[in-house]
Amino acid sequence: MNGPFIVAYGDEPFLLDSRKDWARSQKRSVTMLDALDGLSDEDVVSTCVTPTLDDAKRIVVVDNAQKVKGESALKEYVESGGVSDGSVLLLAIVRSATLPSVWKLAGQSGRVHHCKKLAPWEDEKLVKFVRAEAGKIGLRMEDNVPFLLVQQVGPELHRLVMEIRKMLLLVGGRKASKKDLLEIVAPAVPAEPYQAVEAAFRKEIKKTLRLSALVYEYLGEKASFLLSNALMRLIEKLLVTKHLVTKKGATVEVVAKRLGVHPYRCKLAYVDVAARHSLDDLVGHMKTLCRLDETVKGSARSKRTHGELALLSIARGIPVCTS
């Protein structure tokens, strides 16, 4: 254990809560504090330095640590290295995407865990998470089940874990199959319009067709309007990205600042995707989508056909007219 401080921060509540579960599993007495109750930095320090009657090793957990009032006493405590004999471990749960300065300082003298919420498109990481959680409770699954579970449930880690536990109760010691999964899991939303749109611009043809079919099955005719909106929003960002990168030689950081997004997301969702298309093709797709927008807002029949044709033309890299 590196130093007397552990700081967990981020926007994924399941991972943050799991740090509290970890604390309870240690061979130490645990004191739980919550800054939502009006906790001050002096309260935190007082709890840490006040010895117990039996001098047992302790973990002091401060939840919602970003809400602690004041920091001078806490900063002094951190800079002093905490309780000198290492008998007290201070665990801060910071439910924020950034660290307040005092907790950043504490992390430098211990360990920091970034509990970042996974995005819906990070299928590989979500599948890895499912396999790991299933392994913890001894659930065996057929190879395709983790991916199917992610597709059915989405990126909410807490619900994924709940469904894994339900599956174990159903199958016992045998391997969980696709049939088992479908018996117990009701999809939150089979697919969102933006997922089909992103797949199209990534030129993933089969995935585009599968997702668009799910979108129409779930949303009906209004899916055409939502797909058209999602397509227009994304292509506008891709045109800006392509122009900045190819004409101006802009870096990911410059593009991210222009689009108002985090550089990592910018690279993944815009720069890498724009690289799959020429500027001329993107302009051609924009013309296609302008016609699609007129079509889905008008009285044309079979709007679904027009919507799916637009998606397929993008996935295949062939701008076409949809009217």
Contacts in CASP RR format, 6 or more apart in sequence:
PFRMAT RR
TARGET T0000
AUTHOR 0000-0000-0000
METHOD contacts of the structure
MODEL  1
MNGPFIVAYGDEPFLLDSRKDWARSQKRSVTMLDALDGLSDEDVVSTCVT
PTLDDAKRIVVVDNAQKVKGESALKEYVESGGVSDGSVLLLAIVRSATLP
SVWKLAGQSGRVHHCKKLAPWEDEKLVKFVRAEAGKIGLRMEDNVPFLLV
QQVGPELHRLVMEIRKMLLLVGGRKASKKDLLEIVAPAVPAEPYQAVEAA
FRKEIKKTLRLSALVYEYLGEKASFLLSNALMRLIEKLLVTKHLVTKKGA
TVEVVAKRLGVHPYRCKLAYVDVAARHSLDDLVGHMKTLCRLDETVKGSA
RSKRTHGELALLSIARGIPVCTS
1 89 0 8 1.000
1 111 0 8 1.000
2 110 0 8 1.000
2 111 0 8 1.000
3 81 0 8 1.000
3 86 0 8 1.000
3 109 0 8 1.000
3 110 0 8 1.000
3 111 0 8 1.000
4 81 0 8 1.000
4 82 0 8 1.000
4 83 0 8 1.000
4 86 0 8 1.000
4 88 0 8 1.000
4 89 0 8 1.000
4 90 0 8 1.000
4 109 0 8 1.000
4 110 0 8 1.000
5 78 0 8 1.000
5 82 0 8 1.000
5 89 0 8 1.000
5 90 0 8 1.000
5 91 0 8 1.000
5 92 0 8 1.000
5 106 0 8 1.000
5 107 0 8 1.000
5 109 0 8 1.000
5 110 0 8 1.000
5 111 0 8 1.000
6 19 0 8 1.000
6 89 0 8 1.000
6 90 0 8 1.000
6 91 0 8 1.000
6 92 0 8 1.000
6 107 0 8 1.000
6 110 0 8 1.000
6 111 0 8 1.000
6 112 0 8 1.000
6 113 0 8 1.000
7 65 0 8 1.000
7 91 0 8 1.000
7 92 0 8 1.000
7 94 0 8 1.000
7 99 0 8 1.000
7 103 0 8 1.000
7 104 0 8 1.000
7 106 0 8 1.000
7 107 0 8 1.000
7 110 0 8 1.000
7 111 0 8 1.000
7 112 0 8 1.000
7 113 0 8 1.000
8 15 0 8 1.000
8 16 0 8 1.000
8 19 0 8 1.000
8 91 0 8 1.000
8 92 0 8 1.000
8 93 0 8 1.000
8 94 0 8 1.000
8 112 0 8 1.000
8 113 0 8 1.000
8 115 0 8 1.000
9 16 0 8 1.000
9 66 0 8 1.000
9 92 0 8 1.000
9 93 0 8 1.000
9 94 0 8 1.000
9 95 0 8 1.000
9 96 0 8 1.000
9 97 0 8 1.000
9 98 0 8 1.000
9 99 0 8 1.000
9 103 0 8 1.000
9 112 0 8 1.000
9 113 0 8 1.000
9 114 0 8 1.000
9 115 0 8 1.000
10 16 0 8 1.000
10 94 0 8 1.000
10 95 0 8 1.000
10 96 0 8 1.000
10 97 0 8 1.000
10 114 0 8 1.000
10 115 0 8 1.000
10 116 0 8 1.000
10 117 0 8 1.000
11 95 0 8 1.000
11 96 0 8 1.000
11 97 0 8 1.000
11 115 0 8 1.000
11 116 0 8 1.000
11 117 0 8 1.000
12 115 0 8 1.000
12 116 0 8 1.000
12 117 0 8 1.000
12 118 0 8 1.000
12 157 0 8 1.000
13 95 0 8 1.000
13 158 0 8 1.000
14 157 0 8 1.000
14 158 0 8 1.000
14 161 0 8 1.000
15 113 0 8 1.000
15 115 0 8 1.000
15 157 0 8 1.000
16 93 0 8 1.000
16 95 0 8 1.000
16 115 0 8 1.000
19 91 0 8 1.000
19 93 0 8 1.000
19 113 0 8 1.000
19 115 0 8 1.000
20 32 0 8 1.000
20 61 0 8 1.000
20 63 0 8 1.000
20 91 0 8 1.000
20 93 0 8 1.000
23 30 0 8 1.000
23 59 0 8 1.000
23 61 0 8 1.000
23 91 0 8 1.000
24 30 0 8 1.000
26 59 0 8 1.000
27 57 0 8 1.000
28 56 0 8 1.000
28 57 0 8 1.000
28 58 0 8 1.000
28 59 0 8 1.000
28 89 0 8 1.000
29 52 0 8 1.000
29 56 0 8 1.000
29 57 0 8 1.000
29 58 0 8 1.000
29 59 0 8 1.000
30 58 0 8 1.000
30 59 0 8 1.000
30 61 0 8 1.000
31 47 0 8 1.000
31 58 0 8 1.000
31 59 0 8 1.000
31 60 0 8 1.000
31 61 0 8 1.000
32 61 0 8 1.000
32 63 0 8 1.000
33 39 0 8 1.000
33 43 0 8 1.000
33 44 0 8 1.000
33 47 0 8 1.000
33 60 0 8 1.000
33 61 0 8 1.000
33 62 0 8 1.000
33 63 0 8 1.000
34 62 0 8 1.000
34 63 0 8 1.000
34 64 0 8 1.000
35 62 0 8 1.000
35 63 0 8 1.000
35 64 0 8 1.000
35 65 0 8 1.000
35 66 0 8 1.000
35 67 0 8 1.000
35 68 0 8 1.000
35 69 0 8 1.000
36 63 0 8 1.000
36 64 0 8 1.000
36 67 0 8 1.000
38 67 0 8 1.000
38 69 0 8 1.000
39 62 0 8 1.000
39 67 0 8 1.000
39 68 0 8 1.000
39 69 0 8 1.000
40 68 0 8 1.000
40 69 0 8 1.000
40 70 0 8 1.000
40 73 0 8 1.000
41 68 0 8 1.000
41 69 0 8 1.000
41 70 0 8 1.000
41 71 0 8 1.000
41 72 0 8 1.000
41 73 0 8 1.000
41 74 0 8 1.000
41 75 0 8 1.000
41 102 0 8 1.000
42 73 0 8 1.000
42 74 0 8 1.000
44 60 0 8 1.000
44 62 0 8 1.000
44 68 0 8 1.000
44 73 0 8 1.000
44 74 0 8 1.000
44 77 0 8 1.000
44 90 0 8 1.000
45 73 0 8 1.000
45 74 0 8 1.000
45 76 0 8 1.000
45 77 0 8 1.000
47 60 0 8 1.000
48 60 0 8 1.000
48 77 0 8 1.000
48 82 0 8 1.000
48 83 0 8 1.000
48 88 0 8 1.000
48 90 0 8 1.000
49 77 0 8 1.000
49 83 0 8 1.000
49 88 0 8 1.000
52 58 0 8 1.000
55 87 0 8 1.000
57 86 0 8 1.000
57 87 0 8 1.000
57 88 0 8 1.000
57 89 0 8 1.000
58 87 0 8 1.000
58 88 0 8 1.000
58 89 0 8 1.000
59 88 0 8 1.000
59 89 0 8 1.000
59 90 0 8 1.000
59 91 0 8 1.000
60 88 0 8 1.000
60 89 0 8 1.000
60 90 0 8 1.000
60 91 0 8 1.000
61 91 0 8 1.000
61 93 0 8 1.000
62 68 0 8 1.000
62 90 0 8 1.000
62 91 0 8 1.000
62 92 0 8 1.000
62 93 0 8 1.000
63 93 0 8 1.000
63 95 0 8 1.000
64 93 0 8 1.000
64 94 0 8 1.000
64 95 0 8 1.000
65 92 0 8 1.000
65 93 0 8 1.000
65 94 0 8 1.000
65 100 0 8 1.000
65 103 0 8 1.000
66 94 0 8 1.000
66 95 0 8 1.000
66 96 0 8 1.000
66 100 0 8 1.000
66 103 0 8 1.000
68 74 0 8 1.000
68 102 0 8 1.000
71 100 0 8 1.000
71 101 0 8 1.000
71 102 0 8 1.000
74 102 0 8 1.000
75 102 0 8 1.000
75 105 0 8 1.000
78 102 0 8 1.000
78 105 0 8 1.000
78 106 0 8 1.000
78 109 0 8 1.000
79 105 0 8 1.000
81 109 0 8 1.000
82 88 0 8 1.000
82 90 0 8 1.000
90 106 0 8 1.000
92 103 0 8 1.000
92 106 0 8 1.000
94 100 0 8 1.000
94 103 0 8 1.000
99 112 0 8 1.000
117 155 0 8 1.000
118 125 0 8 1.000
118 126 0 8 1.000
118 129 0 8 1.000
118 155 0 8 1.000
118 157 0 8 1.000
119 155 0 8 1.000
119 265 0 8 1.000
120 154 0 8 1.000
120 155 0 8 1.000
120 192 0 8 1.000
120 195 0 8 1.000
121 195 0 8 1.000
121 198 0 8 1.000
121 268 0 8 1.000
121 269 0 8 1.000
122 155 0 8 1.000
123 147 0 8 1.000
123 150 0 8 1.000
123 151 0 8 1.000
126 150 0 8 1.000
126 154 0 8 1.000
126 155 0 8 1.000
126 160 0 8 1.000
127 146 0 8 1.000
127 147 0 8 1.000
127 150 0 8 1.000
129 157 0 8 1.000
129 160 0 8 1.000
130 146 0 8 1.000
130 149 0 8 1.000
130 150 0 8 1.000
130 160 0 8 1.000
130 164 0 8 1.000
131 141 0 8 1.000
131 146 0 8 1.000
133 160 0 8 1.000
133 161 0 8 1.000
133 164 0 8 1.000
134 140 0 8 1.000
134 141 0 8 1.000
134 146 0 8 1.000
134 164 0 8 1.000
134 168 0 8 1.000
137 164 0 8 1.000
137 165 0 8 1.000
137 168 0 8 1.000
138 168 0 8 1.000
139 164 0 8 1.000
139 167 0 8 1.000
139 168 0 8 1.000
139 171 0 8 1.000
139 176 0 8 1.000
140 173 0 8 1.000
140 174 0 8 1.000
140 175 0 8 1.000
140 176 0 8 1.000
141 167 0 8 1.000
141 175 0 8 1.000
141 176 0 8 1.000
142 175 0 8 1.000
142 176 0 8 1.000
142 177 0 8 1.000
142 178 0 8 1.000
144 178 0 8 1.000
145 176 0 8 1.000
145 177 0 8 1.000
145 178 0 8 1.000
145 180 0 8 1.000
145 181 0 8 1.000
148 178 0 8 1.000
148 181 0 8 1.000
149 160 0 8 1.000
149 163 0 8 1.000
149 164 0 8 1.000
149 181 0 8 1.000
149 185 0 8 1.000
150 160 0 8 1.000
151 187 0 8 1.000
152 181 0 8 1.000
152 185 0 8 1.000
152 186 0 8 1.000
152 187 0 8 1.000
152 188 0 8 1.000
152 190 0 8 1.000
153 159 0 8 1.000
153 160 0 8 1.000
153 163 0 8 1.000
153 185 0 8 1.000
153 187 0 8 1.000
153 188 0 8 1.000
154 160 0 8 1.000
154 188 0 8 1.000
156 188 0 8 1.000
159 188 0 8 1.000
163 184 0 8 1.000
163 185 0 8 1.000
166 184 0 8 1.000
166 185 0 8 1.000
167 176 0 8 1.000
167 180 0 8 1.000
167 181 0 8 1.000
167 184 0 8 1.000
168 176 0 8 1.000
170 176 0 8 1.000
170 180 0 8 1.000
170 183 0 8 1.000
170 184 0 8 1.000
171 180 0 8 1.000
189 218 0 8 1.000
190 214 0 8 1.000
190 215 0 8 1.000
190 217 0 8 1.000
190 218 0 8 1.000
191 211 0 8 1.000
191 212 0 8 1.000
191 214 0 8 1.000
191 215 0 8 1.000
191 218 0 8 1.000
192 215 0 8 1.000
193 215 0 8 1.000
193 219 0 8 1.000
193 223 0 8 1.000
193 226 0 8 1.000
193 227 0 8 1.000
193 229 0 8 1.000
193 230 0 8 1.000
194 230 0 8 1.000
194 234 0 8 1.000
195 211 0 8 1.000
195 215 0 8 1.000
196 208 0 8 1.000
196 211 0 8 1.000
196 212 0 8 1.000
196 214 0 8 1.000
196 215 0 8 1.000
196 227 0 8 1.000
196 230 0 8 1.000
196 311 0 8 1.000
197 227 0 8 1.000
197 230 0 8 1.000
197 231 0 8 1.000
197 234 0 8 1.000
197 311 0 8 1.000
198 234 0 8 1.000
198 269 0 8 1.000
198 273 0 8 1.000
199 207 0 8 1.000
199 208 0 8 1.000
199 211 0 8 1.000
199 315 0 8 1.000
200 208 0 8 1.000
200 231 0 8 1.000
200 311 0 8 1.000
200 312 0 8 1.000
200 314 0 8 1.000
200 315 0 8 1.000
201 234 0 8 1.000
201 235 0 8 1.000
201 238 0 8 1.000
201 273 0 8 1.000
201 276 0 8 1.000
201 277 0 8 1.000
201 314 0 8 1.000
201 315 0 8 1.000
202 273 0 8 1.000
202 276 0 8 1.000
203 276 0 8 1.000
203 314 0 8 1.000
203 315 0 8 1.000
203 316 0 8 1.000
203 317 0 8 1.000
204 315 0 8 1.000
205 312 0 8 1.000
205 315 0 8 1.000
205 316 0 8 1.000
208 311 0 8 1.000
208 312 0 8 1.000
208 315 0 8 1.000
209 308 0 8 1.000
209 311 0 8 1.000
209 312 0 8 1.000
212 223 0 8 1.000
212 227 0 8 1.000
212 307 0 8 1.000
212 308 0 8 1.000
212 311 0 8 1.000
215 223 0 8 1.000
215 226 0 8 1.000
215 227 0 8 1.000
216 223 0 8 1.000
216 304 0 8 1.000
216 308 0 8 1.000
219 226 0 8 1.000
221 303 0 8 1.000
221 304 0 8 1.000
223 304 0 8 1.000
224 296 0 8 1.000
224 303 0 8 1.000
224 304 0 8 1.000
224 306 0 8 1.000
224 307 0 8 1.000
225 296 0 8 1.000
225 297 0 8 1.000
227 307 0 8 1.000
227 310 0 8 1.000
227 311 0 8 1.000
228 289 0 8 1.000
228 292 0 8 1.000
228 293 0 8 1.000
228 296 0 8 1.000
228 307 0 8 1.000
228 310 0 8 1.000
231 289 0 8 1.000
231 292 0 8 1.000
231 310 0 8 1.000
231 311 0 8 1.000
231 314 0 8 1.000
232 289 0 8 1.000
232 293 0 8 1.000
235 282 0 8 1.000
235 285 0 8 1.000
235 286 0 8 1.000
235 289 0 8 1.000
237 259 0 8 1.000
237 270 0 8 1.000
238 270 0 8 1.000
238 273 0 8 1.000
238 274 0 8 1.000
238 277 0 8 1.000
238 282 0 8 1.000
239 279 0 8 1.000
239 282 0 8 1.000
239 283 0 8 1.000
239 286 0 8 1.000
240 255 0 8 1.000
240 258 0 8 1.000
240 259 0 8 1.000
241 255 0 8 1.000
241 259 0 8 1.000
241 266 0 8 1.000
241 270 0 8 1.000
241 271 0 8 1.000
241 274 0 8 1.000
242 274 0 8 1.000
242 277 0 8 1.000
242 279 0 8 1.000
242 282 0 8 1.000
243 279 0 8 1.000
244 250 0 8 1.000
244 254 0 8 1.000
244 255 0 8 1.000
244 258 0 8 1.000
245 255 0 8 1.000
245 271 0 8 1.000
245 274 0 8 1.000
245 275 0 8 1.000
246 279 0 8 1.000
248 254 0 8 1.000
250 258 0 8 1.000
252 263 0 8 1.000
252 266 0 8 1.000
252 267 0 8 1.000
252 271 0 8 1.000
253 263 0 8 1.000
255 266 0 8 1.000
255 270 0 8 1.000
255 271 0 8 1.000
256 262 0 8 1.000
256 263 0 8 1.000
256 265 0 8 1.000
256 266 0 8 1.000
256 267 0 8 1.000
259 266 0 8 1.000
259 270 0 8 1.000
261 269 0 8 1.000
261 270 0 8 1.000
274 282 0 8 1.000
277 285 0 8 1.000
277 317 0 8 1.000
281 317 0 8 1.000
281 319 0 8 1.000
284 319 0 8 1.000
285 313 0 8 1.000
285 314 0 8 1.000
285 317 0 8 1.000
285 319 0 8 1.000
287 319 0 8 1.000
288 310 0 8 1.000
288 313 0 8 1.000
288 314 0 8 1.000
288 319 0 8 1.000
288 320 0 8 1.000
288 321 0 8 1.000
288 322 0 8 1.000
289 310 0 8 1.000
291 321 0 8 1.000
291 322 0 8 1.000
291 323 0 8 1.000
292 306 0 8 1.000
292 307 0 8 1.000
292 310 0 8 1.000
292 322 0 8 1.000
292 323 0 8 1.000
294 323 0 8 1.000
295 303 0 8 1.000
295 306 0 8 1.000
295 322 0 8 1.000
295 323 0 8 1.000
296 303 0 8 1.000
296 306 0 8 1.000
296 307 0 8 1.000
300 306 0 8 1.000
300 323 0 8 1.000
306 322 0 8 1.000
306 323 0 8 1.000
307 322 0 8 1.000
309 320 0 8 1.000
309 322 0 8 1.000
310 320 0 8 1.000
310 322 0 8 1.000
313 319 0 8 1.000
313 320 0 8 1.000
313 322 0 8 1.000
END
